[in-house]
Amino acid sequence: MANPYSSLKIFHHRDALDKIRRDEQFAPFYIRLKPTNICNHHCSYCTYGSGDTHNKTDNRNNIRHTDMIPREKMREIINDMGDMGVKAVTFSGGGEPLTYPHIVEAVNMMKERSIDLSLITNGQLLDGERAEAFYNAKWLRVSFDSPNPSEYAALRGISESSFHKVVANIENFARKKEPDCVLGVNFVVGKANSLWGGAVRGAVPWHIARKRSGGCLLCG
Ligand code: SF4
């Protein structure tokens, strides 16, 4: 597979480079869209969540935690992106994008406009028609933080049952996604899950155990 992070990628866009040289405006190729500030997790380190750093930063105090893009505005944005020729969109936080009530409609509209999709999610609501909407995304990344249920629950301010739900959602998504959709998990490394405290040390046996029992669903 060609390196998707090549620093030479920009040379695929000679027209855009010429426009920059001529000081002309053009539509962005890629947009990061944050449909809502609402989140169903409460990570202590997060500006958008209601974890234990709540009220500790100006940034957090200035955010309206229940904000979301109104449905009609989202439709307008997508139509504008389609008309302008935007090629790819990542849904991310803000809060948790899958709590956005119009997410499936928005995704389907983008597919009709041939816009490539990707998603950064905590995975809690990655099920049913929400998951299905992303089976043919370019990539999907689940913020996971720990392979240990109690550590995961403590870091994210939720119950341990959420850990098992997210793992089940990841497994289900891995089984049903299109082969070209790249699925990954990421860790925000802190004291509680640092290299010597959990993240990598825990993730490796997690991966190996899955590999032994028929294949790691994430990496094959
Ligand atoms: S899941 Fe993401 S948006 Fe939600 S509280 Fe955690 S880091 Fe913040």
Boltz pocket constraint, residues with backbone or C-beta under 6 A from the ligand:
constraints:
  - pocket:
      binder: B
      contacts: [[A, 39], [A, 40], [A, 41], [A, 42], [A, 43], [A, 46], [A, 47], [A, 48], [A, 49], [A, 50], [A, 93], [A, 94], [A, 95], [A, 96], [A, 122], [A, 143]]
      max_distance: 6.0
